[in-house]
């Protein structure tokens, strides 16, 4: 749901307690004086005119996410954070979305407007150990929208490439293809 609390948990403080090693690399791209608002600090840098500043911030941002998205860290994904083209595109897209409040009118829009989609068949697939988008949001959405089928994947984090999540996404797509 991209609620502010989720973003702060992952990009400001929370997941840092679980991944202090990766966190140190993440914040190293930002001067300590700007640590009070890391998303804004990263956004300024990934949109900088200076290609060196832009790339350093993009790599740090992207490597942080790649380092924490899987229940079991995936070295190939983490290496993607060092790829200049991937890192810059990934960081710029995410930060644009986040600094604009996910283009929602407020933090609760999806919950407030769930009646508009209540009759749409849906499956919510959530990794139990997702530290990027913690399960609380999926849980809150399911409570507001019990018609949606909630699948909690006990051996997964955030990444759709994890076997349990991928399997449930394929099952959902197969189910919807029959509608």
PyMOL commands that place a pseudoatom at each C-alpha (Angstrom):
pseudoatom trace, name=CA, resn=UNK, resi=1, chain=A, elem=C, hetatm=0, pos=[0.000, 0.000, 0.000]
pseudoatom trace, name=CA, resn=UNK, resi=2, chain=A, elem=C, hetatm=0, pos=[3.070, 2.188, 0.142]
pseudoatom trace, name=CA, resn=UNK, resi=3, chain=A, elem=C, hetatm=0, pos=[2.083, 3.823, 3.419]
pseudoatom trace, name=CA, resn=UNK, resi=4, chain=A, elem=C, hetatm=0, pos=[4.497, 6.348, 4.869]
pseudoatom trace, name=CA, resn=UNK, resi=5, chain=A, elem=C, hetatm=0, pos=[5.140, 4.072, 7.855]
pseudoatom trace, name=CA, resn=UNK, resi=6, chain=A, elem=C, hetatm=0, pos=[6.263, 1.270, 5.538]
pseudoatom trace, name=CA, resn=UNK, resi=7, chain=A, elem=C, hetatm=0, pos=[8.645, 3.561, 3.721]
pseudoatom trace, name=CA, resn=UNK, resi=8, chain=A, elem=C, hetatm=0, pos=[10.081, 4.886, 6.963]
pseudoatom trace, name=CA, resn=UNK, resi=9, chain=A, elem=C, hetatm=0, pos=[10.482, 1.366, 8.336]
pseudoatom trace, name=CA, resn=UNK, resi=10, chain=A, elem=C, hetatm=0, pos=[12.505, 0.295, 5.324]
pseudoatom trace, name=CA, resn=UNK, resi=11, chain=A, elem=C, hetatm=0, pos=[14.320, 3.421, 4.168]
pseudoatom trace, name=CA, resn=UNK, resi=12, chain=A, elem=C, hetatm=0, pos=[14.714, 5.350, 7.425]
pseudoatom trace, name=CA, resn=UNK, resi=13, chain=A, elem=C, hetatm=0, pos=[14.869, 2.989, 10.400]
pseudoatom trace, name=CA, resn=UNK, resi=14, chain=A, elem=C, hetatm=0, pos=[13.535, -0.448, 11.171]
pseudoatom trace, name=CA, resn=UNK, resi=15, chain=A, elem=C, hetatm=0, pos=[14.997, -2.829, 8.639]
pseudoatom trace, name=CA, resn=UNK, resi=16, chain=A, elem=C, hetatm=0, pos=[18.341, -1.293, 9.560]
pseudoatom trace, name=CA, resn=UNK, resi=17, chain=A, elem=C, hetatm=0, pos=[18.156, -3.300, 12.786]
pseudoatom trace, name=CA, resn=UNK, resi=18, chain=A, elem=C, hetatm=0, pos=[17.945, -6.534, 10.791]
pseudoatom trace, name=CA, resn=UNK, resi=19, chain=A, elem=C, hetatm=0, pos=[20.577, -5.667, 8.179]
pseudoatom trace, name=CA, resn=UNK, resi=20, chain=A, elem=C, hetatm=0, pos=[23.111, -3.351, 9.875]
pseudoatom trace, name=CA, resn=UNK, resi=21, chain=A, elem=C, hetatm=0, pos=[25.882, -4.435, 7.503]
pseudoatom trace, name=CA, resn=UNK, resi=22, chain=A, elem=C, hetatm=0, pos=[23.909, -3.540, 4.375]
pseudoatom trace, name=CA, resn=UNK, resi=23, chain=A, elem=C, hetatm=0, pos=[22.545, -0.430, 6.113]
pseudoatom trace, name=CA, resn=UNK, resi=24, chain=A, elem=C, hetatm=0, pos=[26.025, 1.002, 6.611]
pseudoatom trace, name=CA, resn=UNK, resi=25, chain=A, elem=C, hetatm=0, pos=[26.660, 0.747, 2.876]
pseudoatom trace, name=CA, resn=UNK, resi=26, chain=A, elem=C, hetatm=0, pos=[23.266, 2.331, 2.147]
pseudoatom trace, name=CA, resn=UNK, resi=27, chain=A, elem=C, hetatm=0, pos=[23.743, 5.396, 4.339]
pseudoatom trace, name=CA, resn=UNK, resi=28, chain=A, elem=C, hetatm=0, pos=[27.380, 5.840, 3.296]
pseudoatom trace, name=CA, resn=UNK, resi=29, chain=A, elem=C, hetatm=0, pos=[26.163, 7.698, 0.180]
pseudoatom trace, name=CA, resn=UNK, resi=30, chain=A, elem=C, hetatm=0, pos=[24.536, 10.398, 2.313]
pseudoatom trace, name=CA, resn=UNK, resi=31, chain=A, elem=C, hetatm=0, pos=[26.297, 12.871, 4.647]
pseudoatom trace, name=CA, resn=UNK, resi=32, chain=A, elem=C, hetatm=0, pos=[25.389, 12.242, 8.292]
pseudoatom trace, name=CA, resn=UNK, resi=33, chain=A, elem=C, hetatm=0, pos=[23.827, 15.714, 8.567]
pseudoatom trace, name=CA, resn=UNK, resi=34, chain=A, elem=C, hetatm=0, pos=[21.100, 14.522, 6.125]
pseudoatom trace, name=CA, resn=UNK, resi=35, chain=A, elem=C, hetatm=0, pos=[20.276, 11.185, 7.742]
pseudoatom trace, name=CA, resn=UNK, resi=36, chain=A, elem=C, hetatm=0, pos=[17.064, 12.613, 9.246]
pseudoatom trace, name=CA, resn=UNK, resi=37, chain=A, elem=C, hetatm=0, pos=[15.302, 12.294, 5.880]
pseudoatom trace, name=CA, resn=UNK, resi=38, chain=A, elem=C, hetatm=0, pos=[17.079, 9.690, 3.782]
pseudoatom trace, name=CA, resn=UNK, resi=39, chain=A, elem=C, hetatm=0, pos=[14.456, 9.486, 1.032]
pseudoatom trace, name=CA, resn=UNK, resi=40, chain=A, elem=C, hetatm=0, pos=[14.710, 13.193, 0.307]
pseudoatom trace, name=CA, resn=UNK, resi=41, chain=A, elem=C, hetatm=0, pos=[18.501, 13.064, 0.476]
pseudoatom trace, name=CA, resn=UNK, resi=42, chain=A, elem=C, hetatm=0, pos=[18.632, 10.140, -1.964]
pseudoatom trace, name=CA, resn=UNK, resi=43, chain=A, elem=C, hetatm=0, pos=[16.085, 11.783, -4.250]
pseudoatom trace, name=CA, resn=UNK, resi=44, chain=A, elem=C, hetatm=0, pos=[18.184, 14.951, -4.476]
pseudoatom trace, name=CA, resn=UNK, resi=45, chain=A, elem=C, hetatm=0, pos=[21.207, 12.874, -5.393]
pseudoatom trace, name=CA, resn=UNK, resi=46, chain=A, elem=C, hetatm=0, pos=[19.646, 10.521, -7.949]
pseudoatom trace, name=CA, resn=UNK, resi=47, chain=A, elem=C, hetatm=0, pos=[18.256, 13.567, -9.756]
pseudoatom trace, name=CA, resn=UNK, resi=48, chain=A, elem=C, hetatm=0, pos=[21.540, 15.496, -9.535]
pseudoatom trace, name=CA, resn=UNK, resi=49, chain=A, elem=C, hetatm=0, pos=[23.161, 16.956, -12.627]
pseudoatom trace, name=CA, resn=UNK, resi=50, chain=A, elem=C, hetatm=0, pos=[26.460, 15.425, -11.461]
pseudoatom trace, name=CA, resn=UNK, resi=51, chain=A, elem=C, hetatm=0, pos=[26.694, 11.880, -12.882]
pseudoatom trace, name=CA, resn=UNK, resi=52, chain=A, elem=C, hetatm=0, pos=[29.087, 10.725, -10.140]
pseudoatom trace, name=CA, resn=UNK, resi=53, chain=A, elem=C, hetatm=0, pos=[26.752, 11.890, -7.362]
pseudoatom trace, name=CA, resn=UNK, resi=54, chain=A, elem=C, hetatm=0, pos=[23.767, 10.381, -9.174]
pseudoatom trace, name=CA, resn=UNK, resi=55, chain=A, elem=C, hetatm=0, pos=[25.432, 7.008, -9.683]
pseudoatom trace, name=CA, resn=UNK, resi=56, chain=A, elem=C, hetatm=0, pos=[26.825, 6.699, -6.144]
pseudoatom trace, name=CA, resn=UNK, resi=57, chain=A, elem=C, hetatm=0, pos=[23.392, 7.353, -4.651]
pseudoatom trace, name=CA, resn=UNK, resi=58, chain=A, elem=C, hetatm=0, pos=[21.623, 5.062, -7.125]
pseudoatom trace, name=CA, resn=UNK, resi=59, chain=A, elem=C, hetatm=0, pos=[24.005, 2.192, -6.411]
pseudoatom trace, name=CA, resn=UNK, resi=60, chain=A, elem=C, hetatm=0, pos=[23.660, 2.583, -2.644]
pseudoatom trace, name=CA, resn=UNK, resi=61, chain=A, elem=C, hetatm=0, pos=[19.845, 2.764, -2.843]
pseudoatom trace, name=CA, resn=UNK, resi=62, chain=A, elem=C, hetatm=0, pos=[19.498, -0.191, -5.195]
pseudoatom trace, name=CA, resn=UNK, resi=63, chain=A, elem=C, hetatm=0, pos=[22.052, -2.379, -3.433]
pseudoatom trace, name=CA, resn=UNK, resi=64, chain=A, elem=C, hetatm=0, pos=[20.232, -1.799, -0.129]
pseudoatom trace, name=CA, resn=UNK, resi=65, chain=A, elem=C, hetatm=0, pos=[16.988, -3.049, -1.611]
pseudoatom trace, name=CA, resn=UNK, resi=66, chain=A, elem=C, hetatm=0, pos=[18.591, -5.986, -3.414]
pseudoatom trace, name=CA, resn=UNK, resi=67, chain=A, elem=C, hetatm=0, pos=[20.409, -6.966, -0.200]
pseudoatom trace, name=CA, resn=UNK, resi=68, chain=A, elem=C, hetatm=0, pos=[17.209, -7.151, 1.824]
pseudoatom trace, name=CA, resn=UNK, resi=69, chain=A, elem=C, hetatm=0, pos=[14.484, -8.313, -0.572]
pseudoatom trace, name=CA, resn=UNK, resi=70, chain=A, elem=C, hetatm=0, pos=[14.978, -12.060, -0.275]
pseudoatom trace, name=CA, resn=UNK, resi=71, chain=A, elem=C, hetatm=0, pos=[14.682, -14.195, 2.814]
pseudoatom trace, name=CA, resn=UNK, resi=72, chain=A, elem=C, hetatm=0, pos=[18.030, -15.721, 1.833]
pseudoatom trace, name=CA, resn=UNK, resi=73, chain=A, elem=C, hetatm=0, pos=[20.213, -13.020, 0.253]
pseudoatom trace, name=CA, resn=UNK, resi=74, chain=A, elem=C, hetatm=0, pos=[20.816, -13.577, -3.440]
pseudoatom trace, name=CA, resn=UNK, resi=75, chain=A, elem=C, hetatm=0, pos=[24.317, -12.533, -4.560]
pseudoatom trace, name=CA, resn=UNK, resi=76, chain=A, elem=C, hetatm=0, pos=[23.190, -12.139, -8.180]
pseudoatom trace, name=CA, resn=UNK, resi=77, chain=A, elem=C, hetatm=0, pos=[20.468, -9.684, -7.173]
pseudoatom trace, name=CA, resn=UNK, resi=78, chain=A, elem=C, hetatm=0, pos=[22.814, -7.803, -4.891]
pseudoatom trace, name=CA, resn=UNK, resi=79, chain=A, elem=C, hetatm=0, pos=[25.271, -7.477, -7.795]
pseudoatom trace, name=CA, resn=UNK, resi=80, chain=A, elem=C, hetatm=0, pos=[22.505, -5.801, -9.826]
pseudoatom trace, name=CA, resn=UNK, resi=81, chain=A, elem=C, hetatm=0, pos=[22.799, -2.885, -7.437]
pseudoatom trace, name=CA, resn=UNK, resi=82, chain=A, elem=C, hetatm=0, pos=[26.259, -2.223, -8.820]
pseudoatom trace, name=CA, resn=UNK, resi=83, chain=A, elem=C, hetatm=0, pos=[25.116, -2.197, -12.447]
pseudoatom trace, name=CA, resn=UNK, resi=84, chain=A, elem=C, hetatm=0, pos=[25.042, 1.514, -13.350]
pseudoatom trace, name=CA, resn=UNK, resi=85, chain=A, elem=C, hetatm=0, pos=[22.121, 1.417, -15.801]
pseudoatom trace, name=CA, resn=UNK, resi=86, chain=A, elem=C, hetatm=0, pos=[19.970, -0.835, -13.632]
pseudoatom trace, name=CA, resn=UNK, resi=87, chain=A, elem=C, hetatm=0, pos=[20.777, 0.994, -10.399]
pseudoatom trace, name=CA, resn=UNK, resi=88, chain=A, elem=C, hetatm=0, pos=[20.050, 4.431, -11.782]
pseudoatom trace, name=CA, resn=UNK, resi=89, chain=A, elem=C, hetatm=0, pos=[16.752, 3.425, -13.394]
pseudoatom trace, name=CA, resn=UNK, resi=90, chain=A, elem=C, hetatm=0, pos=[15.618, 1.456, -10.341]
pseudoatom trace, name=CA, resn=UNK, resi=91, chain=A, elem=C, hetatm=0, pos=[16.449, 4.185, -7.821]
pseudoatom trace, name=CA, resn=UNK, resi=92, chain=A, elem=C, hetatm=0, pos=[15.008, 7.045, -9.871]
pseudoatom trace, name=CA, resn=UNK, resi=93, chain=A, elem=C, hetatm=0, pos=[11.705, 5.273, -10.522]
pseudoatom trace, name=CA, resn=UNK, resi=94, chain=A, elem=C, hetatm=0, pos=[11.244, 4.236, -6.890]
pseudoatom trace, name=CA, resn=UNK, resi=95, chain=A, elem=C, hetatm=0, pos=[12.226, 7.586, -5.443]
pseudoatom trace, name=CA, resn=UNK, resi=96, chain=A, elem=C, hetatm=0, pos=[9.983, 9.505, -7.839]
pseudoatom trace, name=CA, resn=UNK, resi=97, chain=A, elem=C, hetatm=0, pos=[7.079, 7.319, -6.784]
pseudoatom trace, name=CA, resn=UNK, resi=98, chain=A, elem=C, hetatm=0, pos=[7.853, 7.568, -3.066]
pseudoatom trace, name=CA, resn=UNK, resi=99, chain=A, elem=C, hetatm=0, pos=[8.491, 11.319, -2.825]
pseudoatom trace, name=CA, resn=UNK, resi=100, chain=A, elem=C, hetatm=0, pos=[5.148, 11.811, -4.557]
pseudoatom trace, name=CA, resn=UNK, resi=101, chain=A, elem=C, hetatm=0, pos=[3.258, 9.775, -1.973]
pseudoatom trace, name=CA, resn=UNK, resi=102, chain=A, elem=C, hetatm=0, pos=[2.687, 6.911, -4.395]
pseudoatom trace, name=CA, resn=UNK, resi=103, chain=A, elem=C, hetatm=0, pos=[0.372, 9.327, -6.204]
pseudoatom trace, name=CA, resn=UNK, resi=104, chain=A, elem=C, hetatm=0, pos=[-2.353, 8.682, -3.650]
pseudoatom trace, name=CA, resn=UNK, resi=105, chain=A, elem=C, hetatm=0, pos=[-4.379, 11.440, -1.992]
pseudoatom trace, name=CA, resn=UNK, resi=106, chain=A, elem=C, hetatm=0, pos=[-3.377, 10.185, 1.468]
pseudoatom trace, name=CA, resn=UNK, resi=107, chain=A, elem=C, hetatm=0, pos=[-1.745, 7.344, 3.373]
pseudoatom trace, name=CA, resn=UNK, resi=108, chain=A, elem=C, hetatm=0, pos=[-4.982, 5.361, 3.711]
pseudoatom trace, name=CA, resn=UNK, resi=109, chain=A, elem=C, hetatm=0, pos=[-6.482, 5.769, 0.236]
pseudoatom trace, name=CA, resn=UNK, resi=110, chain=A, elem=C, hetatm=0, pos=[-6.502, 2.085, -0.665]
pseudoatom trace, name=CA, resn=UNK, resi=111, chain=A, elem=C, hetatm=0, pos=[-8.180, 1.155, 2.619]
pseudoatom trace, name=CA, resn=UNK, resi=112, chain=A, elem=C, hetatm=0, pos=[-10.655, 4.037, 2.332]
pseudoatom trace, name=CA, resn=UNK, resi=113, chain=A, elem=C, hetatm=0, pos=[-11.560, 3.176, -1.261]
pseudoatom trace, name=CA, resn=UNK, resi=114, chain=A, elem=C, hetatm=0, pos=[-11.638, -0.603, -0.988]
pseudoatom trace, name=CA, resn=UNK, resi=115, chain=A, elem=C, hetatm=0, pos=[-15.388, -0.606, -1.697]
pseudoatom trace, name=CA, resn=UNK, resi=116, chain=A, elem=C, hetatm=0, pos=[-14.570, 0.526, -5.238]
pseudoatom trace, name=CA, resn=UNK, resi=117, chain=A, elem=C, hetatm=0, pos=[-12.705, -2.737, -5.867]
pseudoatom trace, name=CA, resn=UNK, resi=118, chain=A, elem=C, hetatm=0, pos=[-14.457, -5.063, -3.441]
pseudoatom trace, name=CA, resn=UNK, resi=119, chain=A, elem=C, hetatm=0, pos=[-16.037, -7.120, -6.240]
pseudoatom trace, name=CA, resn=UNK, resi=120, chain=A, elem=C, hetatm=0, pos=[-12.809, -7.496, -8.218]
pseudoatom trace, name=CA, resn=UNK, resi=121, chain=A, elem=C, hetatm=0, pos=[-11.322, -10.978, -7.756]
pseudoatom trace, name=CA, resn=UNK, resi=122, chain=A, elem=C, hetatm=0, pos=[-7.968, -10.606, -6.031]
pseudoatom trace, name=CA, resn=UNK, resi=123, chain=A, elem=C, hetatm=0, pos=[-5.162, -12.494, -4.370]
pseudoatom trace, name=CA, resn=UNK, resi=124, chain=A, elem=C, hetatm=0, pos=[-2.795, -10.756, -1.964]
pseudoatom trace, name=CA, resn=UNK, resi=125, chain=A, elem=C, hetatm=0, pos=[0.553, -12.591, -1.941]
pseudoatom trace, name=CA, resn=UNK, resi=126, chain=A, elem=C, hetatm=0, pos=[2.753, -11.622, 1.004]
pseudoatom trace, name=CA, resn=UNK, resi=127, chain=A, elem=C, hetatm=0, pos=[6.076, -12.955, 2.216]
pseudoatom trace, name=CA, resn=UNK, resi=128, chain=A, elem=C, hetatm=0, pos=[6.037, -13.503, 5.972]
pseudoatom trace, name=CA, resn=UNK, resi=129, chain=A, elem=C, hetatm=0, pos=[9.551, -12.069, 6.303]
pseudoatom trace, name=CA, resn=UNK, resi=130, chain=A, elem=C, hetatm=0, pos=[9.177, -9.150, 3.899]
pseudoatom trace, name=CA, resn=UNK, resi=131, chain=A, elem=C, hetatm=0, pos=[11.134, -6.252, 5.410]
pseudoatom trace, name=CA, resn=UNK, resi=132, chain=A, elem=C, hetatm=0, pos=[10.556, -4.001, 2.377]
pseudoatom trace, name=CA, resn=UNK, resi=133, chain=A, elem=C, hetatm=0, pos=[6.748, -4.045, 2.613]
pseudoatom trace, name=CA, resn=UNK, resi=134, chain=A, elem=C, hetatm=0, pos=[6.024, -5.557, 6.028]
pseudoatom trace, name=CA, resn=UNK, resi=135, chain=A, elem=C, hetatm=0, pos=[3.070, -7.890, 6.363]
pseudoatom trace, name=CA, resn=UNK, resi=136, chain=A, elem=C, hetatm=0, pos=[1.063, -5.422, 8.462]
pseudoatom trace, name=CA, resn=UNK, resi=137, chain=A, elem=C, hetatm=0, pos=[-0.121, -3.636, 5.322]
pseudoatom trace, name=CA, resn=UNK, resi=138, chain=A, elem=C, hetatm=0, pos=[-1.224, -6.840, 3.598]
pseudoatom trace, name=CA, resn=UNK, resi=139, chain=A, elem=C, hetatm=0, pos=[-2.982, -7.827, 6.813]
pseudoatom trace, name=CA, resn=UNK, resi=140, chain=A, elem=C, hetatm=0, pos=[-4.740, -4.465, 7.110]
pseudoatom trace, name=CA, resn=UNK, resi=141, chain=A, elem=C, hetatm=0, pos=[-5.787, -4.621, 3.466]
pseudoatom trace, name=CA, resn=UNK, resi=142, chain=A, elem=C, hetatm=0, pos=[-7.162, -8.135, 3.872]
pseudoatom trace, name=CA, resn=UNK, resi=143, chain=A, elem=C, hetatm=0, pos=[-9.121, -7.122, 6.975]
pseudoatom trace, name=CA, resn=UNK, resi=144, chain=A, elem=C, hetatm=0, pos=[-10.695, -4.283, 4.989]
pseudoatom trace, name=CA, resn=UNK, resi=145, chain=A, elem=C, hetatm=0, pos=[-11.143, -6.529, 1.931]
pseudoatom trace, name=CA, resn=UNK, resi=146, chain=A, elem=C, hetatm=0, pos=[-11.844, -10.060, 3.199]
pseudoatom trace, name=CA, resn=UNK, resi=147, chain=A, elem=C, hetatm=0, pos=[-13.074, -11.059, -0.270]
pseudoatom trace, name=CA, resn=UNK, resi=148, chain=A, elem=C, hetatm=0, pos=[-9.461, -10.928, -1.441]
pseudoatom trace, name=CA, resn=UNK, resi=149, chain=A, elem=C, hetatm=0, pos=[-7.620, -14.187, -0.900]
pseudoatom trace, name=CA, resn=UNK, resi=150, chain=A, elem=C, hetatm=0, pos=[-4.577, -13.600, 1.343]
pseudoatom trace, name=CA, resn=UNK, resi=151, chain=A, elem=C, hetatm=0, pos=[-1.649, -15.951, 0.787]
pseudoatom trace, name=CA, resn=UNK, resi=152, chain=A, elem=C, hetatm=0, pos=[1.063, -15.647, 3.422]
pseudoatom trace, name=CA, resn=UNK, resi=153, chain=A, elem=C, hetatm=0, pos=[4.245, -17.300, 2.216]
pseudoatom trace, name=CA, resn=UNK, resi=154, chain=A, elem=C, hetatm=0, pos=[6.068, -18.615, 5.274]
pseudoatom trace, name=CA, resn=UNK, resi=155, chain=A, elem=C, hetatm=0, pos=[9.501, -18.970, 3.685]
pseudoatom trace, name=CA, resn=UNK, resi=156, chain=A, elem=C, hetatm=0, pos=[9.750, -15.719, 1.732]
pseudoatom trace, name=CA, resn=UNK, resi=157, chain=A, elem=C, hetatm=0, pos=[10.686, -12.094, 1.950]
pseudoatom trace, name=CA, resn=UNK, resi=158, chain=A, elem=C, hetatm=0, pos=[9.751, -9.434, -0.592]
pseudoatom trace, name=CA, resn=UNK, resi=159, chain=A, elem=C, hetatm=0, pos=[10.947, -10.748, -3.927]
pseudoatom trace, name=CA, resn=UNK, resi=160, chain=A, elem=C, hetatm=0, pos=[8.583, -12.225, -6.473]
pseudoatom trace, name=CA, resn=UNK, resi=161, chain=A, elem=C, hetatm=0, pos=[11.453, -14.450, -7.595]
pseudoatom trace, name=CA, resn=UNK, resi=162, chain=A, elem=C, hetatm=0, pos=[11.378, -16.420, -4.350]
pseudoatom trace, name=CA, resn=UNK, resi=163, chain=A, elem=C, hetatm=0, pos=[9.900, -19.863, -5.038]
pseudoatom trace, name=CA, resn=UNK, resi=164, chain=A, elem=C, hetatm=0, pos=[6.897, -19.644, -2.700]
pseudoatom trace, name=CA, resn=UNK, resi=165, chain=A, elem=C, hetatm=0, pos=[5.841, -16.221, -3.918]
pseudoatom trace, name=CA, resn=UNK, resi=166, chain=A, elem=C, hetatm=0, pos=[6.415, -17.082, -7.577]
pseudoatom trace, name=CA, resn=UNK, resi=167, chain=A, elem=C, hetatm=0, pos=[4.320, -20.239, -7.175]
pseudoatom trace, name=CA, resn=UNK, resi=168, chain=A, elem=C, hetatm=0, pos=[1.378, -18.350, -5.646]
pseudoatom trace, name=CA, resn=UNK, resi=169, chain=A, elem=C, hetatm=0, pos=[1.559, -15.619, -8.280]
pseudoatom trace, name=CA, resn=UNK, resi=170, chain=A, elem=C, hetatm=0, pos=[1.435, -18.233, -11.039]
pseudoatom trace, name=CA, resn=UNK, resi=171, chain=A, elem=C, hetatm=0, pos=[-1.526, -19.962, -9.350]
pseudoatom trace, name=CA, resn=UNK, resi=172, chain=A, elem=C, hetatm=0, pos=[-3.341, -16.633, -9.123]
pseudoatom trace, name=CA, resn=UNK, resi=173, chain=A, elem=C, hetatm=0, pos=[-2.665, -15.854, -12.787]
pseudoatom trace, name=CA, resn=UNK, resi=174, chain=A, elem=C, hetatm=0, pos=[-3.875, -19.314, -13.806]
pseudoatom trace, name=CA, resn=UNK, resi=175, chain=A, elem=C, hetatm=0, pos=[-7.029, -18.834, -11.706]
pseudoatom trace, name=CA, resn=UNK, resi=176, chain=A, elem=C, hetatm=0, pos=[-7.718, -15.422, -13.244]
pseudoatom trace, name=CA, resn=UNK, resi=177, chain=A, elem=C, hetatm=0, pos=[-7.115, -16.681, -16.771]
pseudoatom trace, name=CA, resn=UNK, resi=178, chain=A, elem=C, hetatm=0, pos=[-10.201, -18.840, -16.344]
pseudoatom trace, name=CA, resn=UNK, resi=179, chain=A, elem=C, hetatm=0, pos=[-12.507, -15.917, -15.498]
for i in range(1, 179): cmd.bond("trace and resi %d" % i, "trace and resi %d" % (i + 1))
show_as sticks, trace
zoom trace
